Amino acid sequence: MALGPEKGKFSVDFVPVFDNRAGSVNTFYLRPSLHRPDGSRFEDAAFLALGAEGKFYDDAFVVFNMGRVIKFGMKKADQLRSEASDAKVIIPVNGAVLARKEIASEFASLCRLASPEKRANVIFEVTNIAGDHRLSLLDDVAIVLHPFCLACHVRVPLSATNLTLYATCNYTGVSVDLLNKPWPMAAVSAHLKAFFGRVELSQLKLYTHGVGNHTLATYLRGIGVRFLSGDGVDEDVLDADSTPVFLD
């Protein structure tokens, strides 16, 4: 049964990403969310998964939501271009649905509506692909994305081990989401350091979202993580552009 356009308040939040090497914000992560009248809320990868749960996809619904995200992402890229800025906007996409030819075709059609000049300010982040996956799937998704962006990377869990797989498919980096939780350093520091070491060996960039506190942010900077965002990143590096944009 087709779900149709989702009822509720859709918003996008451009989360500033701090570049540890440059000492400034030079990237914005587009974080979509949906607040339904019943009080439920779907954010980020969970929002992108709506209509694609289980075996049966609601293609029209998936494309509708994907189009909303791409629209606001490209609008942000256009703003950056008009300001002669080399800052980037990270636009998340559901990689699992892009493996379907019908949806990949719709994605390409949406991206072709944007001027080629915007692509220099766009990074696509592939979500909803967890763990180590076969080469063909990742390669198929990368082929769909690369004509429309400067670069693309993949959201992975901290337990991911075969990171060279992503480099082989021409992804420039990986990302993790720490969910803005107050992770105790004694419990997570060794895991974070080991994961960062695997990323370094794979010669990939690492984007760390959802850094929940100053202690964690300081630790990540100390071990060399370059790109960080979240509640725990120092307020003085954040930009006013993090205010959400709402669309009823």
ABEGO torsion letter per residue (X at the ends): XBAEBBBEBBBBBBBBBBBAAAGBBABBBBBBBBBBAAGBBBBEAAAAABGABEABBBAAAAAAAAAAAAAAAAAAAAAAAAAGBABBBBBBBBAAAAABAAAAAAAAAAAAABBAAAAAABBBBBBGBBEBBBAAAAAAAAAAAAAABABBBBBBBAABABAAAAAAAGBABBBBBAGGBBBBAAAAAAAAAAAAAAAAAAGBBBBBBGBABAAAAAAAAAAGBABBBEAABBAAABBAAABBBBBX
